[in-house]
Structures are given as C-alpha cells and as structure tokens.
Amino acid sequence: MVKRRKSEAISVGNHRAQFEVVGHKWVDLSERDYGISLLKDCKYGHDIKDNMMRLTLIKSGIMPDPNADQRLHRFTYSLYPHTGDW
C-alpha cells in the first residue's frame, strides 16, 4: 500500500519523484477533497510524476536471460475515484 497526497508526489526534494516504487495491491493519489486509487492484483511497480500515475506492466531485462518474460501475461487493475482522502 502506498498513499500520497498530490503535493507530496510533486515535490519530494531534489529527486522529484523520478523513481519507481513498490506498492503491493494498491496506490492512492489524493487531495483533501478527492482522489483516485489504482487497485491491482499482481503488478507491483508504479510511479507518480507530474500528476500522472503509471503502472509498470512488464520489466524484462535481457541479462542473464535474453528470453525473460516472453510469454502470455494476465493481470487485472481498476481505477477507483473517491471523495475525501484515506
């Protein structure tokens, strides 16, 4: 679980939220009066930058296995808009 307020996602010091983070099952981006949650069943990597929430579906490097992740992938995700924050 990861919860961020919009102001935190925009300005986090000199690094400005430029790296992907791990969030099992869901992540939320909220302001005081409203927000949106991204619910997911198996994909854990995401990032939030410039008011955009992104979910990483596949990260397949070629070392040490050049054929990694070259198969069928199934996943489910949902967007849940809500009033208030968590």
Secondary structure by P-SEA (a helix, b strand, c coil): ccccccccccccccccccbbbbbccbbbbbccccbbbbbbcccccccccccbbbbbccccccccccccccccccbbbbbbbbcccc
